[in-house]
Amino acid sequence: DWEEARSRAIKVLEEVGAKHKGEKIAGVCHGNIIRAILGQALKADIDSIIRMQVDLASLSVLEYDGADLFRLIELNDTAHLK
C-alpha cells in the first residue's frame, strides 16, 4: 500500500533525523520510496509523485529542520555517473 510505505519511510527519516540532528546522513533505497520521501518534502499528491523521474544510482538531497520541514536541495542528480 502506497500510503503505508510513505508513512513508514517518513517515520524512519524523522527518527534518524532526530537521532543525528545536525549531521549529514546518507540513505539508500528504491525509487518508489525515494518518490514517497520527495513527495512528502514537496507536499505533493500521489499524481505528482508518480511523475517524478528517479534514475538508478541518482542522488537526491533533502534538509530536515527537526520539526516538520523538509527542503529539497538536489533532485535526481546523476553527474557522478558521467
Secondary structure, DSSP 8 states (H G I E B T S, - for coil): -HHHHHHHHHHHHHHHHHHTTTS-------HHHHHHHHHHHHT--HHHHTT----TT-EEEEEE-SSS-EEEEEEEE-GGG-
